[in-house]
Structures are given as C-alpha cells and as structure tokens.
C-alpha cells in the first residue's frame, strides 16, 4: 500500500499537461524519472543535446595514495586555506609541488 505522499505525487504527475511539460523539459523520453506508459515517444521527443566537446587541457586520472599521505595533504590544504588561499585544492597543491621537484635530488628506488 502506498503512502498518502506517494499517492499525491502520482496524482499530480498523472495529469497529462504536467507530465508532457516535465518529459519535454527535464527528462529524456527514453529514460523518464517515473514510468510514463501513456504516450509513446514521438520523434520530436527523441531530440538529445549535442555532447559537450571533451576538454583537451586536462585529464581526470585516478591515483592511489596511502591514507596517511592523504591526511597530510588535506592538512596542508587546510593550513593554506586558513592562511588565505581560498581556492587551494588537493590538485592545485600537487601541481605546485611538481614544479618544485629537483629531479637531481630524487633518491633512487622510491
């Protein structure tokens, strides 16, 4: 048995006008938020947005770090934020640190 809230929501969305506006404005016709079996998808409703061009100035990567190292990184970010670096992030601090590395001083075997 459904709750009164669920019944009220279903009654609102059962109105054809509201359903059509939501379907055409917010939801894709082939992936609705709730089942809408009443009207078959017309060709006009199959329109999709053009995909955004992929950024070529950065990539999202995944790296593994020990919990202790992440805690140290987060401490440093918090300290910098407290010192007025409002936009500092983990990524920004790592990028800055890369510029500071003296390759001649990096020990072998790390």
Residue pairs with C-beta under 8 A, 6 or more apart in sequence:
2 10
12 18
13 19
13 22
13 34
16 38
19 36
19 38
20 39
22 33
23 29
23 32
23 36
23 45
24 45
26 33
27 33
28 48
29 41
29 42
29 45
29 46
30 41
30 46
65 73
73 90
73 93
73 94
74 90
76 93
77 88
77 89
77 90
77 93
80 88
80 93
81 88
